[in-house]
Amino acid sequence: MLTLVTGTTGQVGKRFVPRLLAQRESGEQVRVLVRDAVRGEPFAELGAEVVVGDLRDEDALAKAVAGADAVVNVAASFRGVPDEEAWAVNRDAAVELGRAALASGVRRFVQVSTGMVYGVGRGRPLTEDDEVRPGGQMWGAYNESKAAAERELLALVGEGMQVRIGRLPFVYGDGDPHLAQSLRWAAHWAPAQRLQMAHHADVAQGLLRLLYAPAVSGPIYNIADDAPVTAVELYQLNGVELPADMHTHTDPDPWFGIMSNQRIRRDLGFRPIHPSVWSARDAGAL
């Protein structure tokens, strides 16, 4: 089995690939697509095949998927980029990668997406059966382009390729600066407003289960921990004093972004290694 992974130099990808390489069995190979050969060297040292090229380049895509059995598309363009770039990477490049994979005979395509595609809350934890509902806080080109990529990639299922989608919440751990960056938003939140999270170890676990499971009951799975944390807890975890006016803020949607992980637990045996950010802190895994 040869697995191609894209987006390997981002926060999720560069932590996923070493875990993928560490658990491969005899005869299994991992290929990574990188834009800079130097940034691919750490993966090569771990045993990965490195292909240099841009996800938006047709020739690079053809070379990257040639001979591959599976693809894990982690690539994303997220915060601080123009809307045009978000659409170009998150939808256009993802869909072209899917088509190139299909044409090359790839059997399984795992798309990394985001729980933010759900949009506004439903008054309960979000499940994979909930439709995309545009709008609400934090909606924008990233969410919309990811949702569009999901739709177009799932359309390829009828042409003979398995497509599986892992929707991620706020990801942290393994030295990722995201936990500190969470205070950018938490500063404006009500004290009890919650953030759904998943440690990088659990993101990797979830993606590996989607990659290797011979069959799944549905194409979409939330990959999330068991215990969302409050704005107050985010400050405590970062060792920062609470804003003096935090108590004056209200929470317009107590269920915004809160995701159920019951489907992936039931179908694929997922059990968070770090059920909460507090257990990750105690394990020294932040």
VOSESE-89967 format. One record per residue (C-alpha): residue number from 1; residue in three letters; x, y, z. Coordinates in pm, whole numbers, padded with zeros to 5 digits, always signed. Example, Ala and Ser with C-alpha at 12.3 -4.5 7.8 and 13.67 -1.06 7.14 Angstrom:
2
<node num="1" residuo="Ala" px="+01230" py="-00450" pz="+00780"/>
<node num="2" residuo="Ser" px="+01367" py="-00106" pz="+00714"/>
END
This chain:
286
<node num="1" residuo="Met" px="+00000" py="+00000" pz="+00000"/>
<node num="2" residuo="Leu" px="+00133" py="+00340" pz="-00102"/>
<node num="3" residuo="Thr" px="-00027" py="+00639" pz="+00069"/>
<node num="4" residuo="Leu" px="+00018" py="+00996" pz="-00053"/>
<node num="5" residuo="Val" px="-00014" py="+01274" pz="+00205"/>
<node num="6" residuo="Thr" px="-00048" py="+01642" pz="+00117"/>
<node num="7" residuo="Gly" px="-00025" py="+01944" pz="+00344"/>
<node num="8" residuo="Thr" px="+00263" py="+01783" pz="+00529"/>
<node num="9" residuo="Thr" px="+00433" py="+02103" pz="+00643"/>
<node num="10" residuo="Gly" px="+00126" py="+02248" pz="+00814"/>
<node num="11" residuo="Gln" px="+00049" py="+02208" pz="+01183"/>
<node num="12" residuo="Val" px="-00162" py="+01894" pz="+01132"/>
<node num="13" residuo="Gly" px="+00033" py="+01735" pz="+00848"/>
<node num="14" residuo="Lys" px="+00378" py="+01757" pz="+01000"/>
<node num="15" residuo="Arg" px="+00251" py="+01579" pz="+01312"/>
<node num="16" residuo="Phe" px="+00042" py="+01323" pz="+01124"/>
<node num="17" residuo="Val" px="+00308" py="+01195" pz="+00884"/>
<node num="18" residuo="Pro" px="+00555" py="+01073" pz="+01152"/>
<node num="19" residuo="Arg" px="+00271" py="+00883" pz="+01319"/>
<node num="20" residuo="Leu" px="+00169" py="+00732" pz="+00987"/>
<node num="21" residuo="Leu" px="+00528" py="+00628" pz="+00919"/>
<node num="22" residuo="Ala" px="+00574" py="+00486" pz="+01269"/>
<node num="23" residuo="Gln" px="+00286" py="+00239" pz="+01241"/>
<node num="24" residuo="Arg" px="+00327" py="+00123" pz="+00881"/>
<node num="25" residuo="Glu" px="+00373" py="-00247" pz="+00822"/>
<node num="26" residuo="Ser" px="+00615" py="-00428" pz="+00593"/>
<node num="27" residuo="Gly" px="+00557" py="-00332" pz="+00232"/>
<node num="28" residuo="Glu" px="+00367" py="-00014" pz="+00312"/>
<node num="29" residuo="Gln" px="+00504" py="+00312" pz="+00175"/>
<node num="30" residuo="Val" px="+00434" py="+00679" pz="+00242"/>
<node num="31" residuo="Arg" px="+00479" py="+00957" pz="-00013"/>
<node num="32" residuo="Val" px="+00459" py="+01326" pz="+00074"/>
<node num="33" residuo="Leu" px="+00401" py="+01621" pz="-00155"/>
<node num="34" residuo="Val" px="+00594" py="+01935" pz="-00054"/>
<node num="35" residuo="Arg" px="+00661" py="+02262" pz="-00229"/>
<node num="36" residuo="Asp" px="+01011" py="+02295" pz="-00083"/>
<node num="37" residuo="Ala" px="+01258" py="+02005" pz="-00097"/>
<node num="38" residuo="Val" px="+01432" py="+02124" pz="+00219"/>
<node num="39" residuo="Arg" px="+01109" py="+02099" pz="+00418"/>
<node num="40" residuo="Gly" px="+01066" py="+01746" pz="+00292"/>
<node num="41" residuo="Glu" px="+01400" py="+01629" pz="+00432"/>
<node num="42" residuo="Pro" px="+01272" py="+01541" pz="+00782"/>
<node num="43" residuo="Phe" px="+01013" py="+01311" pz="+00624"/>
<node num="44" residuo="Ala" px="+01271" py="+01151" pz="+00398"/>
<node num="45" residuo="Glu" px="+01487" py="+01078" pz="+00701"/>
<node num="46" residuo="Leu" px="+01191" py="+00894" pz="+00853"/>
<node num="47" residuo="Gly" px="+01148" py="+00684" pz="+00540"/>
<node num="48" residuo="Ala" px="+00898" py="+00876" pz="+00328"/>
<node num="49" residuo="Glu" px="+00927" py="+00928" pz="-00045"/>
<node num="50" residuo="Val" px="+00929" py="+01301" pz="-00121"/>
<node num="51" residuo="Val" px="+00773" py="+01456" pz="-00430"/>
<node num="52" residuo="Val" px="+00839" py="+01827" pz="-00480"/>
<node num="53" residuo="Gly" px="+00559" py="+02028" pz="-00637"/>
<node num="54" residuo="Asp" px="+00260" py="+02251" pz="-00582"/>
<node num="55" residuo="Leu" px="-00085" py="+02107" pz="-00516"/>
<node num="56" residuo="Arg" px="-00220" py="+02350" pz="-00774"/>
<node num="57" residuo="Asp" px="+00009" py="+02221" pz="-01049"/>
<node num="58" residuo="Glu" px="-00144" py="+01956" pz="-01275"/>
<node num="59" residuo="Asp" px="+00187" py="+01787" pz="-01357"/>
<node num="60" residuo="Ala" px="+00285" py="+01772" pz="-00990"/>
<node num="61" residuo="Leu" px="-00049" py="+01612" pz="-00905"/>
<node num="62" residuo="Ala" px="-00008" py="+01346" pz="-01171"/>
<node num="63" residuo="Lys" px="+00339" py="+01261" pz="-01041"/>
<node num="64" residuo="Ala" px="+00224" py="+01260" pz="-00679"/>
<node num="65" residuo="Val" px="-00069" py="+01020" pz="-00728"/>
<node num="66" residuo="Ala" px="+00104" py="+00784" pz="-00973"/>
<node num="67" residuo="Gly" px="+00096" py="+00434" pz="-00826"/>
<node num="68" residuo="Ala" px="-00072" py="+00544" pz="-00504"/>
<node num="69" residuo="Asp" px="-00340" py="+00330" pz="-00340"/>
<node num="70" residuo="Ala" px="-00467" py="+00598" pz="-00101"/>
<node num="71" residuo="Val" px="-00451" py="+00973" pz="-00050"/>
<node num="72" residuo="Val" px="-00483" py="+01175" pz="+00271"/>
<node num="73" residuo="Asn" px="-00541" py="+01539" pz="+00178"/>
<node num="74" residuo="Val" px="-00442" py="+01751" pz="+00477"/>
<node num="75" residuo="Ala" px="-00359" py="+02061" pz="+00272"/>
<node num="76" residuo="Ala" px="-00548" py="+02376" pz="+00366"/>
<node num="77" residuo="Ser" px="-00521" py="+02750" pz="+00341"/>
<node num="78" residuo="Phe" px="-00662" py="+02898" pz="+00657"/>
<node num="79" residuo="Arg" px="-00615" py="+03212" pz="+00863"/>
<node num="80" residuo="Gly" px="-00489" py="+03539" pz="+00722"/>
<node num="81" residuo="Val" px="-00508" py="+03452" pz="+00352"/>
<node num="82" residuo="Pro" px="-00713" py="+03622" pz="+00078"/>
<node num="83" residuo="Asp" px="-01045" py="+03458" pz="-00001"/>
<node num="84" residuo="Glu" px="-00920" py="+03374" pz="-00349"/>
<node num="85" residuo="Glu" px="-00636" py="+03166" pz="-00206"/>
<node num="86" residuo="Ala" px="-00869" py="+02987" pz="+00034"/>
<node num="87" residuo="Trp" px="-01092" py="+02883" pz="-00255"/>
<node num="88" residuo="Ala" px="-00797" py="+02791" pz="-00478"/>
<node num="89" residuo="Val" px="-00642" py="+02557" pz="-00220"/>
<node num="90" residuo="Asn" px="-00934" py="+02432" pz="-00014"/>
<node num="91" residuo="Arg" px="-01177" py="+02360" pz="-00296"/>
<node num="92" residuo="Asp" px="-01015" py="+02382" pz="-00639"/>
<node num="93" residuo="Ala" px="-00688" py="+02204" pz="-00559"/>
<node num="94" residuo="Ala" px="-00859" py="+01946" pz="-00337"/>
<node num="95" residuo="Val" px="-01108" py="+01857" pz="-00611"/>
<node num="96" residuo="Glu" px="-00838" py="+01840" pz="-00878"/>
<node num="97" residuo="Leu" px="-00636" py="+01614" pz="-00648"/>
<node num="98" residuo="Gly" px="-00942" py="+01393" pz="-00612"/>
<node num="99" residuo="Arg" px="-00991" py="+01373" pz="-00987"/>
<node num="100" residuo="Ala" px="-00622" py="+01301" pz="-01046"/>
<node num="101" residuo="Ala" px="-00636" py="+01029" pz="-00781"/>
<node num="102" residuo="Leu" px="-00942" py="+00873" pz="-00941"/>
<node num="103" residuo="Ala" px="-00779" py="+00878" pz="-01284"/>
<node num="104" residuo="Ser" px="-00467" py="+00714" pz="-01141"/>
<node num="105" residuo="Gly" px="-00661" py="+00430" pz="-00979"/>
<node num="106" residuo="Val" px="-00644" py="+00543" pz="-00617"/>
<node num="107" residuo="Arg" px="-00891" py="+00336" pz="-00417"/>
<node num="108" residuo="Arg" px="-00937" py="+00550" pz="-00106"/>
<node num="109" residuo="Phe" px="-00933" py="+00928" pz="-00055"/>
<node num="110" residuo="Val" px="-00938" py="+01079" pz="+00295"/>
<node num="111" residuo="Gln" px="-01024" py="+01449" pz="+00299"/>
<node num="112" residuo="Val" px="-00941" py="+01652" pz="+00608"/>
<node num="113" residuo="Ser" px="-01215" py="+01906" pz="+00667"/>
<node num="114" residuo="Thr" px="-01345" py="+02120" pz="+00951"/>
<node num="115" residuo="Gly" px="-01635" py="+02114" pz="+01194"/>
<node num="116" residuo="Met" px="-01691" py="+02479" pz="+01109"/>
<node num="117" residuo="Val" px="-01873" py="+02371" pz="+00793"/>
<node num="118" residuo="Tyr" px="-02176" py="+02301" pz="+01014"/>
<node num="119" residuo="Gly" px="-02222" py="+02674" pz="+01060"/>
<node num="120" residuo="Val" px="-02461" py="+02783" pz="+01333"/>
<node num="121" residuo="Gly" px="-02550" py="+02552" pz="+01621"/>
<node num="122" residuo="Arg" px="-02846" py="+02318" pz="+01657"/>
<node num="123" residuo="Gly" px="-02903" py="+02338" pz="+02033"/>
<node num="124" residuo="Arg" px="-02711" py="+02009" pz="+02081"/>
<node num="125" residuo="Pro" px="-02380" py="+01853" pz="+01974"/>
<node num="126" residuo="Leu" px="-02335" py="+01855" pz="+01597"/>
<node num="127" residuo="Thr" px="-02360" py="+01520" pz="+01422"/>
<node num="128" residuo="Glu" px="-02250" py="+01404" pz="+01081"/>
<node num="129" residuo="Asp" px="-02613" py="+01390" pz="+00966"/>
<node num="130" residuo="Asp" px="-02652" py="+01765" pz="+01015"/>
<node num="131" residuo="Glu" px="-02654" py="+01960" pz="+00692"/>
<node num="132" residuo="Val" px="-02414" py="+02243" pz="+00621"/>
<node num="133" residuo="Arg" px="-02583" py="+02561" pz="+00738"/>
<node num="134" residuo="Pro" px="-02390" py="+02869" pz="+00621"/>
<node num="135" residuo="Gly" px="-02367" py="+03172" pz="+00844"/>
<node num="136" residuo="Gly" px="-02307" py="+03250" pz="+01206"/>
<node num="137" residuo="Gln" px="-01991" py="+03351" pz="+01385"/>
<node num="138" residuo="Met" px="-01660" py="+03267" pz="+01217"/>
<node num="139" residuo="Trp" px="-01824" py="+03177" pz="+00885"/>
<node num="140" residuo="Gly" px="-01617" py="+03277" pz="+00584"/>
<node num="141" residuo="Ala" px="-01424" py="+03162" pz="+00278"/>
<node num="142" residuo="Tyr" px="-01242" py="+02886" pz="+00468"/>
<node num="143" residuo="Asn" px="-01560" py="+02718" pz="+00591"/>
<node num="144" residuo="Glu" px="-01744" py="+02767" pz="+00264"/>
<node num="145" residuo="Ser" px="-01457" py="+02639" pz="+00047"/>
<node num="146" residuo="Lys" px="-01414" py="+02332" pz="+00268"/>
<node num="147" residuo="Ala" px="-01785" py="+02256" pz="+00247"/>
<node num="148" residuo="Ala" px="-01774" py="+02293" pz="-00133"/>
<node num="149" residuo="Ala" px="-01476" py="+02057" pz="-00153"/>
<node num="150" residuo="Glu" px="-01663" py="+01797" pz="+00050"/>
<node num="151" residuo="Arg" px="-01959" py="+01809" pz="-00188"/>
<node num="152" residuo="Glu" px="-01749" py="+01778" pz="-00502"/>
<node num="153" residuo="Leu" px="-01525" py="+01504" pz="-00366"/>
<node num="154" residuo="Leu" px="-01820" py="+01299" pz="-00247"/>
<node num="155" residuo="Ala" px="-01956" py="+01318" pz="-00601"/>
<node num="156" residuo="Leu" px="-01656" py="+01108" pz="-00709"/>
<node num="157" residuo="Val" px="-01779" py="+00813" pz="-00503"/>
<node num="158" residuo="Gly" px="-02013" py="+00712" pz="-00783"/>
<node num="159" residuo="Glu" px="-01712" py="+00683" pz="-01013"/>
<node num="160" residuo="Gly" px="-01550" py="+00410" pz="-00807"/>
<node num="161" residuo="Met" px="-01330" py="+00575" pz="-00544"/>
<node num="162" residuo="Gln" px="-01400" py="+00562" pz="-00170"/>
<node num="163" residuo="Val" px="-01408" py="+00912" pz="-00018"/>
<node num="164" residuo="Arg" px="-01394" py="+00955" pz="+00357"/>
<node num="165" residuo="Ile" px="-01408" py="+01292" pz="+00531"/>
<node num="166" residuo="Gly" px="-01271" py="+01372" pz="+00876"/>
<node num="167" residuo="Arg" px="-01407" py="+01694" pz="+01025"/>
<node num="168" residuo="Leu" px="-01173" py="+01847" pz="+01281"/>
<node num="169" residuo="Pro" px="-01241" py="+02088" pz="+01566"/>
<node num="170" residuo="Phe" px="-00977" py="+02318" pz="+01721"/>
<node num="171" residuo="Val" px="-00653" py="+02117" pz="+01712"/>
<node num="172" residuo="Tyr" px="-00375" py="+02153" pz="+01969"/>
<node num="173" residuo="Gly" px="-00082" py="+01975" pz="+02135"/>
<node num="174" residuo="Asp" px="+00270" py="+01859" pz="+02054"/>
<node num="175" residuo="Gly" px="+00400" py="+02215" pz="+02075"/>
<node num="176" residuo="Asp" px="+00137" py="+02355" pz="+01837"/>
<node num="177" residuo="Pro" px="+00097" py="+02731" pz="+01908"/>
<node num="178" residuo="His" px="-00280" py="+02712" pz="+01855"/>
<node num="179" residuo="Leu" px="-00354" py="+02683" pz="+02225"/>
<node num="180" residuo="Ala" px="-00197" py="+03020" pz="+02298"/>
<node num="181" residuo="Gln" px="-00360" py="+03166" pz="+01988"/>
<node num="182" residuo="Ser" px="-00703" py="+03063" pz="+02117"/>
<node num="183" residuo="Leu" px="-00701" py="+03369" pz="+02343"/>
<node num="184" residuo="Arg" px="-00751" py="+03588" pz="+02035"/>
<node num="185" residuo="Trp" px="-01111" py="+03466" pz="+02030"/>
<node num="186" residuo="Ala" px="-01162" py="+03378" pz="+02395"/>
<node num="187" residuo="Ala" px="-01098" py="+03741" pz="+02492"/>
<node num="188" residuo="His" px="-01437" py="+03823" pz="+02340"/>
<node num="189" residuo="Trp" px="-01625" py="+03522" pz="+02475"/>
<node num="190" residuo="Ala" px="-01854" py="+03473" pz="+02769"/>
<node num="191" residuo="Pro" px="-01679" py="+03294" pz="+03057"/>
<node num="192" residuo="Ala" px="-01871" py="+02970" pz="+03001"/>
<node num="193" residuo="Gln" px="-01850" py="+02972" pz="+02618"/>
<node num="194" residuo="Arg" px="-01692" py="+02644" pz="+02508"/>
<node num="195" residuo="Leu" px="-01439" py="+02533" pz="+02249"/>
<node num="196" residuo="Gln" px="-01441" py="+02182" pz="+02100"/>
<node num="197" residuo="Met" px="-01089" py="+02045" pz="+02074"/>
<node num="198" residuo="Ala" px="-00881" py="+01747" pz="+01963"/>
<node num="199" residuo="His" px="-00516" py="+01669" pz="+02035"/>
<node num="200" residuo="His" px="-00287" py="+01601" pz="+01739"/>
<node num="201" residuo="Ala" px="-00247" py="+01243" pz="+01861"/>
<node num="202" residuo="Asp" px="-00622" py="+01194" pz="+01836"/>
<node num="203" residuo="Val" px="-00647" py="+01367" pz="+01500"/>
<node num="204" residuo="Ala" px="-00386" py="+01122" pz="+01374"/>
<node num="205" residuo="Gln" px="-00570" py="+00832" pz="+01534"/>
<node num="206" residuo="Gly" px="-00895" py="+00934" pz="+01366"/>
<node num="207" residuo="Leu" px="-00738" py="+00984" pz="+01025"/>
<node num="208" residuo="Leu" px="-00558" py="+00649" pz="+01047"/>
<node num="209" residuo="Arg" px="-00887" py="+00478" pz="+01124"/>
<node num="210" residuo="Leu" px="-01048" py="+00644" pz="+00822"/>
<node num="211" residuo="Leu" px="-00751" py="+00546" pz="+00609"/>
<node num="212" residuo="Tyr" px="-00737" py="+00181" pz="+00707"/>
<node num="213" residuo="Ala" px="-01094" py="+00078" pz="+00792"/>
<node num="214" residuo="Pro" px="-01212" py="-00166" pz="+00522"/>
<node num="215" residuo="Ala" px="-01564" py="-00027" pz="+00539"/>
<node num="216" residuo="Val" px="-01746" py="+00265" pz="+00700"/>
<node num="217" residuo="Ser" px="-02116" py="+00327" pz="+00755"/>
<node num="218" residuo="Gly" px="-02098" py="+00684" pz="+00636"/>
<node num="219" residuo="Pro" px="-01842" py="+00897" pz="+00455"/>
<node num="220" residuo="Ile" px="-01821" py="+01177" pz="+00716"/>
<node num="221" residuo="Tyr" px="-01679" py="+01150" pz="+01068"/>
<node num="222" residuo="Asn" px="-01622" py="+01407" pz="+01341"/>
<node num="223" residuo="Ile" px="-01282" py="+01363" pz="+01508"/>
<node num="224" residuo="Ala" px="-01308" py="+01529" pz="+01848"/>
<node num="225" residuo="Asp" px="-01232" py="+01478" pz="+02215"/>
<node num="226" residuo="Asp" px="-01486" py="+01418" pz="+02489"/>
<node num="227" residuo="Ala" px="-01477" py="+01745" pz="+02684"/>
<node num="228" residuo="Pro" px="-01497" py="+02095" pz="+02531"/>
<node num="229" residuo="Val" px="-01336" py="+02361" pz="+02751"/>
<node num="230" residuo="Thr" px="-01460" py="+02706" pz="+02850"/>
<node num="231" residuo="Ala" px="-01308" py="+03045" pz="+02781"/>
<node num="232" residuo="Val" px="-01206" py="+03066" pz="+03147"/>
<node num="233" residuo="Glu" px="-01024" py="+02734" pz="+03117"/>
<node num="234" residuo="Leu" px="-00838" py="+02853" pz="+02808"/>
<node num="235" residuo="Tyr" px="-00698" py="+03140" pz="+03011"/>
<node num="236" residuo="Gln" px="-00608" py="+02907" pz="+03294"/>
<node num="237" residuo="Leu" px="-00432" py="+02665" pz="+03058"/>
<node num="238" residuo="Asn" px="-00229" py="+02951" pz="+02914"/>
<node num="239" residuo="Gly" px="-00147" py="+03095" pz="+03257"/>
<node num="240" residuo="Val" px="-00299" py="+03431" pz="+03169"/>
<node num="241" residuo="Glu" px="-00518" py="+03656" pz="+03384"/>
<node num="242" residuo="Leu" px="-00884" py="+03678" pz="+03282"/>
<node num="243" residuo="Pro" px="-00994" py="+04000" pz="+03109"/>
<node num="244" residuo="Ala" px="-01153" py="+04230" pz="+03364"/>
<node num="245" residuo="Asp" px="-01470" py="+04263" pz="+03158"/>
<node num="246" residuo="Met" px="-01514" py="+03896" pz="+03065"/>
<node num="247" residuo="His" px="-01808" py="+03860" pz="+03302"/>
<node num="248" residuo="Thr" px="-02002" py="+04114" pz="+03094"/>
<node num="249" residuo="His" px="-01989" py="+03904" pz="+02777"/>
<node num="250" residuo="Thr" px="-02275" py="+03680" pz="+02674"/>
<node num="251" residuo="Asp" px="-02280" py="+03360" pz="+02468"/>
<node num="252" residuo="Pro" px="-02513" py="+03390" pz="+02166"/>
<node num="253" residuo="Asp" px="-02500" py="+03016" pz="+02086"/>
<node num="254" residuo="Pro" px="-02392" py="+02777" pz="+02367"/>
<node num="255" residuo="Trp" px="-02371" py="+02487" pz="+02119"/>
<node num="256" residuo="Phe" px="-02171" py="+02661" pz="+01848"/>
<node num="257" residuo="Gly" px="-01894" py="+02429" pz="+01726"/>
<node num="258" residuo="Ile" px="-01965" py="+02152" pz="+01978"/>
<node num="259" residuo="Met" px="-01929" py="+01821" pz="+01794"/>
<node num="260" residuo="Ser" px="-02043" py="+01470" pz="+01877"/>
<node num="261" residuo="Asn" px="-01780" py="+01197" pz="+01841"/>
<node num="262" residuo="Gln" px="-02026" py="+00912" pz="+01888"/>
<node num="263" residuo="Arg" px="-02024" py="+00792" pz="+01526"/>
<node num="264" residuo="Ile" px="-01647" py="+00745" pz="+01506"/>
<node num="265" residuo="Arg" px="-01648" py="+00582" pz="+01850"/>
<node num="266" residuo="Arg" px="-01919" py="+00337" pz="+01750"/>
<node num="267" residuo="Asp" px="-01813" py="+00263" pz="+01393"/>
<node num="268" residuo="Leu" px="-01435" py="+00274" pz="+01414"/>
<node num="269" residuo="Gly" px="-01351" py="+00217" pz="+01780"/>
<node num="270" residuo="Phe" px="-01211" py="+00567" pz="+01829"/>
<node num="271" residuo="Arg" px="-01126" py="+00649" pz="+02192"/>
<node num="272" residuo="Pro" px="-00945" py="+00977" pz="+02256"/>
<node num="273" residuo="Ile" px="-00593" py="+00929" pz="+02387"/>
<node num="274" residuo="His" px="-00643" py="+01268" pz="+02549"/>
<node num="275" residuo="Pro" px="-01016" py="+01294" pz="+02635"/>
<node num="276" residuo="Ser" px="-00965" py="+01658" pz="+02734"/>
<node num="277" residuo="Val" px="-00698" py="+01924" pz="+02713"/>
<node num="278" residuo="Trp" px="-00657" py="+01886" pz="+03090"/>
<node num="279" residuo="Ser" px="-00553" py="+01522" pz="+03056"/>
<node num="280" residuo="Ala" px="-00313" py="+01624" pz="+02778"/>
<node num="281" residuo="Arg" px="-00164" py="+01887" pz="+03009"/>
<node num="282" residuo="Asp" px="-00120" py="+01633" pz="+03287"/>
<node num="283" residuo="Ala" px="+00051" py="+01395" pz="+03041"/>
<node num="284" residuo="Gly" px="+00294" py="+01669" pz="+02934"/>
<node num="285" residuo="Ala" px="+00153" py="+01657" pz="+02581"/>
<node num="286" residuo="Leu" px="+00074" py="+02025" pz="+02525"/>
END
